[in-house]
């Protein structure tokens, strides 16, 4: 038994996909010229007044309901005071004691089965500007286009006990958010960012250890790797009798280490007080129920439906629903060809080998209609499994129909037994030593000869038929 136990909580910051910022009418479009999407409100100029974006509030409620949270009927905004160059007002409009939502949970899969990871709170706030560091000039520039973009912060309870559980949690939470279509969740653009809080303690202890916050986590892989490093670092320190200090650390992805950034702030350091320019908001039950009606089928529900309707395993259903677009591609294919398991195997195998990232399935050059045409040819016995994969390779590059490729590349399955026997005889005559090895009982010799025949047929022969006819011809060579 490990003498130490990790305790991890995660703060996820989500940029909401509204057309305008949370307290002004400036565009939220990504990639615009620096400081071209700003106004006196998001620049924090004196005399300006914020006005809450209703769509941002609606999206926040949507997320809270999807996480099974309790909506706060009366919410207010607060000023979080700190000084940093990317914060033009020297305070951030956020929520403190009356957040949008408290409670809720996310279900994750662990080695011991399903676990509920509890949510502490969900609250709205404005994003800060962006510092652009110019190392060659030893200077930093400020872009305030991001300042005021609506952020939703989702804070978990410290219920996670390993880097693997943390990775499962952020993956499951991201899937929910994508299904809700409240954000593009693009970590490369900064639409989704994670901070982790981690401490270690003696196994069995109820007392929490000293908490360290890790920032600068721009991928889920970084979440996992940074926690692995930090947990080991803290355990090593305790083993040596050293102190672990409460601090904020950065993740250095190049060196795979966490590095000290600053001492960790406490809530009172921010001197929270109610935002005087925004009145409290009352959320009626009618408004909440209207949002609830708009909730789509969520990943967990879709997994159960896929298992029930398509007789898929938990693993297969989990993979196919991991991305909303991937599940839509699968269902579009099944509607055209009622072979759920066959289609699942092909999407999880050859298709995802081509796509690489399931999020890119919308840009995949082979449509569900084309994929089904290919699988129908396979089902009819027109082509072999190996030939079908070759056809898919060409389809990805050319966008041609399977039939055009099959005919042009001569990939149709060999039906002529005489032609097959001729190729088998050639393989036997060209490999006398392998034939001799087969007669001496060497099993790998048979596999080699089958491979040679399949090579001659360019994968267009039925492997079972090749195996059967090859055995017959090899027996004849004994005589």
C-alpha positions as CSV (number, residue, x, y, z in Angstrom):
1,X,0.0,0.0,0.0
2,X,1.3,3.5,-0.9
3,X,2.0,5.4,2.3
4,X,0.9,8.7,0.6
5,X,-2.3,9.8,-1.1
6,X,-2.7,12.6,-3.5
7,X,-5.6,15.1,-3.2
8,X,-6.5,17.0,-6.4
9,X,-9.0,19.6,-7.3
10,X,-9.4,21.2,-10.7
11,X,-10.5,24.7,-11.8
12,X,-11.6,24.7,-15.5
13,X,-12.0,28.1,-17.2
14,X,-14.3,28.0,-20.2
15,X,-14.7,30.8,-22.8
16,X,-18.3,30.9,-23.8
17,X,-19.2,31.1,-27.5
18,X,-21.2,34.3,-27.4
19,X,-20.9,36.8,-30.2
20,X,-20.2,39.7,-27.9
21,X,-18.4,40.1,-24.6
22,X,-19.9,39.6,-21.2
23,X,-20.4,43.3,-20.2
24,X,-20.2,45.1,-23.5
25,X,-21.0,44.8,-27.2
26,X,-17.4,44.1,-28.5
27,X,-16.9,41.1,-30.7
28,X,-15.4,37.9,-29.3
29,X,-14.0,36.7,-32.7
30,X,-10.7,34.9,-32.3
31,X,-7.6,36.0,-34.3
32,X,-8.5,39.7,-35.0
33,X,-5.8,42.3,-35.0
34,X,-4.5,43.1,-31.5
35,X,-6.7,45.6,-29.6
36,X,-9.1,45.9,-32.5
37,X,-12.1,44.5,-30.5
38,X,-12.1,46.9,-27.5
39,X,-14.2,49.7,-26.2
40,X,-14.2,52.0,-23.1
41,X,-16.1,49.3,-21.1
42,X,-13.7,46.3,-21.6
43,X,-10.7,48.7,-21.4
44,X,-11.9,49.8,-18.0
45,X,-12.0,53.5,-18.7
46,X,-13.5,55.8,-16.1
47,X,-17.3,56.4,-16.1
48,X,-18.2,53.2,-18.0
49,X,-21.0,50.9,-16.9
50,X,-21.2,47.1,-17.5
51,X,-24.3,45.4,-18.8
52,X,-24.6,41.6,-18.4
53,X,-24.8,39.5,-21.6
54,X,-28.0,37.5,-21.4
55,X,-26.7,34.7,-23.6
56,X,-23.7,34.2,-21.3
57,X,-26.0,33.9,-18.4
58,X,-28.2,31.4,-20.3
59,X,-25.1,29.3,-21.3
60,X,-23.9,29.3,-17.7
61,X,-27.3,28.0,-16.5
62,X,-27.2,25.4,-19.2
63,X,-23.8,24.1,-17.9
64,X,-25.0,24.1,-14.3
65,X,-28.1,22.1,-15.1
66,X,-26.1,19.6,-17.2
67,X,-23.7,19.1,-14.2
68,X,-26.7,18.4,-11.9
69,X,-25.9,21.5,-9.9
70,X,-28.2,23.7,-7.8
71,X,-28.9,27.1,-9.4
72,X,-28.6,30.0,-7.0
73,X,-32.0,31.9,-7.3
74,X,-30.3,35.3,-6.5
75,X,-26.9,35.9,-7.9
76,X,-24.6,38.9,-7.8
77,X,-21.2,39.9,-9.2
78,X,-18.2,40.9,-7.2
79,X,-14.9,42.7,-7.7
80,X,-11.8,40.6,-7.4
81,X,-9.0,43.0,-6.8
82,X,-5.5,42.4,-7.9
83,X,-2.8,44.1,-10.0
84,X,-1.5,42.7,-13.2
85,X,-0.7,44.3,-16.5
86,X,-3.4,42.4,-18.4
87,X,-6.2,43.6,-16.0
88,X,-7.0,47.1,-17.1
89,X,-9.3,48.0,-14.2
90,X,-7.0,46.4,-11.6
91,X,-10.0,44.3,-10.7
92,X,-11.9,41.5,-12.3
93,X,-15.7,41.3,-12.3
94,X,-16.4,37.7,-11.0
95,X,-18.6,36.0,-8.4
96,X,-17.8,35.2,-4.9
97,X,-20.3,34.3,-2.2
98,X,-23.4,34.0,-4.5
99,X,-22.2,32.1,-7.6
100,X,-24.4,31.0,-10.4
101,X,-24.4,27.4,-9.1
102,X,-23.3,25.2,-6.3
103,X,-23.0,21.4,-6.1
104,X,-23.3,19.0,-9.0
105,X,-21.0,16.2,-10.2
106,X,-19.3,14.6,-13.2
107,X,-19.1,10.8,-13.5
108,X,-15.8,9.3,-14.5
109,X,-14.7,5.7,-15.3
110,X,-11.9,4.4,-13.0
111,X,-10.2,1.0,-12.6
112,X,-12.6,0.4,-9.7
113,X,-15.7,1.4,-11.8
114,X,-17.7,4.6,-12.0
115,X,-17.0,7.5,-9.6
116,X,-18.8,10.8,-9.0
117,X,-16.5,13.8,-8.8
118,X,-18.3,16.5,-7.0
119,X,-18.5,20.1,-8.2
120,X,-18.0,22.9,-5.7
121,X,-19.3,25.8,-7.7
122,X,-19.9,27.2,-11.2
123,X,-19.6,31.0,-11.7
124,X,-19.4,33.6,-14.4
125,X,-16.6,36.2,-14.7
126,X,-14.8,38.3,-17.4
127,X,-11.6,37.1,-19.0
128,X,-8.4,39.2,-18.8
129,X,-6.3,40.6,-21.6
130,X,-3.4,38.7,-23.0
131,X,0.3,39.3,-22.5
132,X,2.5,38.6,-25.6
133,X,6.1,38.1,-24.5
134,X,8.8,39.1,-27.0
135,X,11.9,37.3,-25.8
136,X,14.2,38.7,-28.5
137,X,13.3,42.2,-27.3
138,X,13.0,41.4,-23.6
139,X,9.6,43.1,-23.7
140,X,5.9,42.2,-23.4
141,X,3.0,43.6,-25.4
142,X,-0.7,43.8,-24.3
143,X,-3.7,42.7,-26.4
144,X,-7.0,43.5,-24.8
145,X,-9.2,41.7,-27.4
146,X,-9.7,38.9,-24.9
147,X,-10.5,41.3,-22.0
148,X,-14.2,40.9,-21.2
149,X,-14.8,37.7,-23.0
150,X,-17.3,35.7,-20.9
151,X,-15.7,33.0,-18.8
152,X,-17.4,30.2,-16.9
153,X,-15.3,28.8,-14.1
154,X,-16.1,25.2,-13.0
155,X,-14.4,24.3,-9.7
156,X,-14.3,20.7,-8.5
157,X,-14.1,19.4,-5.0
158,X,-10.8,17.9,-4.1
159,X,-12.2,14.4,-4.9
160,X,-9.5,13.3,-7.4
161,X,-6.8,10.9,-6.2
162,X,-4.5,10.4,-9.1
163,X,-3.3,12.0,-12.3
164,X,-5.3,9.4,-14.2
165,X,-8.5,10.3,-12.5
166,X,-7.8,14.0,-13.1
167,X,-7.3,13.2,-16.9
168,X,-10.6,11.2,-16.9
169,X,-12.4,14.1,-15.2
170,X,-11.3,16.9,-17.6
171,X,-12.0,14.6,-20.5
172,X,-15.5,13.8,-19.3
173,X,-16.3,17.4,-18.5
174,X,-15.0,18.6,-21.9
175,X,-17.3,16.1,-23.6
176,X,-20.3,17.5,-21.7
177,X,-19.4,21.1,-22.6
178,X,-19.0,20.2,-26.3
179,X,-22.4,18.4,-26.4
180,X,-24.0,21.6,-24.9
181,X,-22.4,23.7,-27.7
182,X,-21.6,26.6,-25.3
183,X,-17.9,26.8,-26.3
184,X,-15.6,25.4,-28.9
185,X,-13.4,24.1,-26.1
186,X,-10.3,24.8,-28.2
187,X,-7.3,24.7,-25.9
188,X,-5.0,25.9,-28.6
189,X,-7.0,29.2,-28.8
190,X,-7.3,29.4,-25.0
191,X,-11.0,28.7,-25.0
192,X,-10.5,26.1,-22.3
193,X,-7.8,26.3,-19.7
194,X,-7.2,24.3,-16.5
195,X,-5.5,25.0,-13.2
196,X,-5.0,22.2,-10.7
197,X,-4.7,22.2,-7.0
198,X,-2.7,19.3,-5.5
199,X,-1.5,18.2,-2.2
200,X,-0.3,14.9,-0.6
201,X,-1.0,13.4,2.8
202,X,-0.5,10.1,4.7
203,X,-2.9,7.4,3.3
204,X,-5.9,7.2,5.6
205,X,-5.5,10.7,6.9
206,X,-8.4,13.1,6.8
207,X,-6.2,16.2,7.1
208,X,-5.3,17.9,3.9
209,X,-1.7,18.6,3.1
210,X,-0.2,21.9,1.8
211,X,-1.9,22.9,-1.5
212,X,0.1,23.8,-4.6
213,X,-1.6,25.4,-7.6
214,X,-0.3,24.5,-11.1
215,X,-1.0,27.0,-13.9
216,X,-0.2,27.1,-17.6
217,X,-1.9,23.8,-18.4
218,X,-2.8,24.0,-22.1
219,X,-3.6,20.4,-22.8
220,X,-5.1,17.4,-20.9
221,X,-1.8,15.6,-21.4
222,X,-0.2,18.5,-19.5
223,X,-2.7,18.1,-16.7
224,X,-1.7,14.4,-16.3
225,X,2.0,14.9,-16.6
226,X,2.2,17.9,-14.4
227,X,0.4,16.1,-11.6
228,X,2.6,13.1,-11.9
229,X,5.7,15.3,-11.5
230,X,4.2,17.5,-8.7
231,X,2.9,14.5,-6.6
232,X,6.4,12.9,-6.8
233,X,8.1,16.2,-5.9
234,X,5.9,16.7,-2.8
235,X,6.3,13.1,-1.6
236,X,10.1,13.4,-2.0
237,X,10.1,16.6,0.0
238,X,8.1,15.0,2.8
239,X,10.3,11.9,2.8
240,X,13.4,14.2,3.3
241,X,11.7,16.1,6.2
242,X,11.3,19.2,4.1
243,X,8.4,21.6,4.0
244,X,6.0,21.9,1.0
245,X,5.1,25.6,0.6
246,X,1.7,26.9,-0.5
247,X,2.5,28.5,-3.9
248,X,1.6,28.8,-7.5
249,X,3.8,26.8,-9.9
250,X,4.0,26.8,-13.7
251,X,4.3,23.7,-15.9
252,X,7.3,23.7,-18.2
253,X,6.3,21.3,-20.9
254,X,9.8,21.3,-22.5
255,X,11.5,20.1,-19.3
256,X,8.5,18.2,-17.9
257,X,8.8,19.9,-14.5
258,X,6.8,22.4,-12.4
259,X,8.6,25.7,-11.5
260,X,7.8,28.2,-8.7
261,X,5.9,31.3,-9.9
262,X,4.7,33.1,-6.8
263,X,3.3,32.4,-3.3
264,X,-0.3,31.3,-3.5
265,X,-3.0,33.9,-2.7
266,X,-5.8,33.4,-0.2
267,X,-9.4,34.6,-0.9
268,X,-9.0,37.6,1.5
269,X,-6.0,38.7,-0.5
270,X,-8.4,39.7,-3.4
271,X,-10.5,41.9,-1.1
272,X,-13.7,40.8,-2.7
273,X,-16.7,43.2,-2.5
274,X,-20.0,43.5,-4.4
275,X,-19.8,45.0,-7.9
276,X,-21.6,48.4,-7.3
277,X,-22.4,48.9,-11.0
278,X,-24.4,45.6,-11.4
279,X,-27.5,44.9,-9.4
280,X,-28.2,41.4,-8.1
281,X,-30.0,39.1,-10.6
282,X,-33.1,37.0,-9.7
283,X,-33.4,33.8,-11.7
284,X,-37.0,32.6,-11.8
285,X,-37.9,28.9,-11.9
286,X,-39.6,29.6,-15.2
287,X,-36.4,30.8,-16.8
288,X,-34.5,27.9,-15.4
289,X,-37.0,25.4,-16.7
290,X,-36.9,27.0,-20.2
291,X,-33.2,26.4,-20.3
292,X,-33.6,22.9,-19.0
293,X,-35.9,22.1,-21.9
294,X,-33.2,23.1,-24.3
295,X,-30.6,20.6,-22.9
296,X,-29.5,18.1,-25.6
297,X,-28.8,14.4,-25.0
298,X,-25.5,14.4,-23.0
299,X,-22.6,11.9,-23.3
300,X,-23.6,9.6,-20.5
301,X,-27.1,9.3,-21.8
302,X,-25.8,8.7,-25.3
303,X,-23.5,6.0,-24.1
304,X,-26.4,4.1,-22.5
305,X,-28.5,4.6,-25.7
306,X,-25.8,3.3,-27.9
307,X,-25.3,0.2,-25.7
308,X,-29.1,-0.4,-25.7
309,X,-30.0,0.4,-29.3
310,X,-26.8,-0.9,-31.0
311,X,-25.7,-3.7,-28.6
312,X,-22.3,-2.1,-28.2
313,X,-19.9,-2.7,-25.3
314,X,-19.3,0.1,-22.8
315,X,-15.9,0.6,-24.3
316,X,-17.2,0.9,-27.9
317,X,-20.0,3.3,-26.9
318,X,-17.6,5.4,-24.9
319,X,-15.2,5.8,-27.8
320,X,-17.9,6.6,-30.3
321,X,-19.6,9.2,-28.0
322,X,-16.3,10.8,-26.9
323,X,-16.8,13.6,-29.5
324,X,-20.3,14.7,-30.5
325,X,-19.4,14.9,-34.2
326,X,-18.0,11.3,-34.1
327,X,-21.2,10.0,-32.6
328,X,-23.2,11.8,-35.3
329,X,-21.0,10.3,-38.0
330,X,-21.5,6.8,-36.5
331,X,-25.3,7.2,-36.4
332,X,-25.5,8.6,-39.9
333,X,-23.7,5.5,-41.1
334,X,-25.9,3.1,-39.1
335,X,-29.0,4.7,-40.6
336,X,-27.7,3.8,-44.0
337,X,-26.5,0.3,-43.2
338,X,-28.0,-1.6,-40.2
339,X,-24.7,-3.2,-39.1
340,X,-23.9,-1.4,-35.9
341,X,-21.0,-3.5,-34.8
342,X,-19.3,-3.6,-38.2
343,X,-19.5,0.1,-38.5
344,X,-18.3,0.7,-35.0
345,X,-15.2,-1.5,-35.7
346,X,-14.5,0.3,-38.9
347,X,-14.9,3.8,-37.4
348,X,-12.8,3.0,-34.3
349,X,-10.2,1.2,-36.5
350,X,-9.4,2.3,-40.1
351,X,-11.4,5.6,-40.0
352,X,-9.8,6.9,-36.8
353,X,-6.4,5.8,-38.1
354,X,-7.0,8.2,-41.0
355,X,-8.5,11.0,-39.0
356,X,-6.1,10.9,-36.1
357,X,-8.1,13.3,-33.9
358,X,-11.8,12.4,-33.5
359,X,-12.6,16.2,-33.3
360,X,-11.7,16.4,-37.0
361,X,-14.3,13.9,-38.2
362,X,-16.3,16.8,-39.6
363,X,-13.5,17.5,-42.0
364,X,-13.0,13.8,-43.0
365,X,-13.0,13.4,-46.8
366,X,-15.0,10.2,-46.6
367,X,-18.7,10.8,-45.9
368,X,-20.9,8.3,-44.1
369,X,-22.5,7.6,-47.4
370,X,-19.2,6.7,-49.0
371,X,-18.1,4.6,-46.0
372,X,-21.3,2.6,-46.2
373,X,-20.8,2.0,-50.0
374,X,-17.4,0.5,-49.1
375,X,-18.8,-1.7,-46.3
376,X,-21.6,-2.9,-48.5
377,X,-19.0,-4.1,-51.1
378,X,-17.2,-5.9,-48.3
379,X,-20.4,-7.5,-47.0
380,X,-21.2,-8.7,-50.5
381,X,-17.9,-10.5,-50.7
382,X,-16.9,-8.2,-53.6
383,X,-13.6,-7.3,-51.8
384,X,-11.6,-8.6,-48.9
385,X,-11.0,-6.9,-45.6
386,X,-7.5,-6.1,-46.7
387,X,-8.6,-4.7,-50.0
388,X,-11.3,-2.6,-48.3
389,X,-8.6,-0.9,-46.2
390,X,-6.6,-0.2,-49.4
391,X,-9.8,1.3,-51.0
392,X,-10.3,3.5,-48.0
393,X,-6.8,4.8,-48.2
394,X,-7.4,5.9,-51.8
395,X,-10.9,7.3,-51.0
396,X,-9.3,9.6,-48.4
397,X,-6.9,11.0,-51.0
398,X,-9.2,11.2,-54.1
399,X,-12.8,11.3,-52.7
400,X,-13.7,8.8,-55.4
401,X,-16.4,6.2,-55.0
402,X,-15.4,2.7,-53.8
403,X,-16.5,1.1,-57.0
404,X,-14.4,3.3,-59.2
405,X,-11.3,2.5,-57.1
406,X,-12.0,-1.3,-56.9
407,X,-12.3,-1.5,-60.7
408,X,-9.3,0.7,-61.5
409,X,-7.0,-0.9,-58.9
410,X,-8.2,-4.5,-59.7
411,X,-9.0,-5.1,-56.1
412,X,-12.2,-7.2,-56.6
413,X,-12.0,-10.5,-54.8
414,X,-10.7,-13.3,-56.9
415,X,-13.6,-15.7,-57.6
416,X,-11.8,-17.8,-60.3
417,X,-10.5,-20.9,-58.4
418,X,-8.3,-21.8,-61.3
419,X,-6.5,-18.4,-61.3
420,X,-6.1,-18.7,-57.5
421,X,-4.6,-22.2,-57.8
422,X,-2.1,-20.9,-60.4
423,X,-0.9,-18.2,-58.0
424,X,-0.6,-20.7,-55.2
425,X,1.5,-23.0,-57.3
426,X,3.8,-20.1,-58.2
427,X,4.3,-19.3,-54.5
428,X,5.1,-23.0,-53.7
429,X,7.6,-23.2,-56.6
430,X,9.3,-20.0,-55.6
431,X,9.7,-21.0,-52.0
432,X,11.0,-24.6,-51.8
433,X,12.7,-24.1,-48.4
434,X,9.6,-22.7,-46.8
435,X,7.6,-25.7,-48.2
436,X,10.2,-28.1,-46.7
437,X,9.8,-26.3,-43.4
438,X,6.1,-26.7,-43.5
439,X,6.4,-30.4,-44.1
440,X,8.7,-30.6,-41.0
441,X,5.9,-29.0,-38.9
442,X,7.0,-25.4,-38.8
443,X,3.7,-23.4,-38.4
444,X,5.2,-20.0,-39.4
445,X,6.0,-21.5,-42.8
446,X,2.3,-21.7,-43.6
447,X,1.7,-18.1,-42.6
448,X,4.6,-17.0,-44.8
449,X,3.2,-18.8,-47.9
450,X,-0.2,-17.3,-47.3
451,X,1.4,-13.9,-47.2
452,X,3.1,-14.5,-50.5
453,X,-0.1,-15.6,-52.2
454,X,-1.9,-12.5,-50.8
455,X,0.9,-10.4,-52.1
456,X,0.5,-11.8,-55.6
457,X,-3.2,-11.1,-55.4
458,X,-2.8,-7.6,-54.0
459,X,-5.0,-8.6,-51.1
460,X,-7.9,-9.5,-53.4
461,X,-8.1,-13.2,-52.5
462,X,-10.1,-14.5,-49.6
463,X,-7.6,-15.5,-46.9
464,X,-9.7,-18.4,-45.7
465,X,-9.9,-19.7,-49.3
466,X,-6.2,-19.2,-49.8
467,X,-5.5,-21.2,-46.6
468,X,-7.8,-24.0,-47.7
469,X,-6.4,-24.3,-51.2
470,X,-2.8,-23.8,-50.1
471,X,-3.1,-26.8,-47.7
472,X,-4.5,-28.9,-50.4
473,X,-1.7,-28.0,-52.8
474,X,1.0,-28.5,-50.2
475,X,-0.4,-32.0,-49.4
476,X,0.0,-32.8,-53.1
477,X,3.7,-31.8,-53.0
478,X,4.3,-34.7,-50.4
479,X,3.4,-37.3,-53.1
